[in-house]
Amino acid sequence: MDSQTDKINEERWLTYKDVTHLTSFSRWSISRWVDAKVFPKPIKVGKKRLWKESVVREWMEKQEEKG
């Protein structure tokens, strides 16, 4: 496998609980920011809303850069 395939296979999907734990923000804040298009939109899988961990971490890095 190439490195791109390895990255896809290693990608972790995060639930709301995971995202709130990773970011330290409440579910309410995350939901509000998603609605305002400030936070990445989750992907709907059945009844769940999931985020790729890399997308959330990228958002966090951008917030750090903004200061």
Secondary structure, 3 states (H helix, E strand, C coil): CCHHHHHHHHCCEECHHHHHHHHCCCHHHHHHHHHCCCCCCCEEECCEEEEEHHHHHHHHHHHHHHC
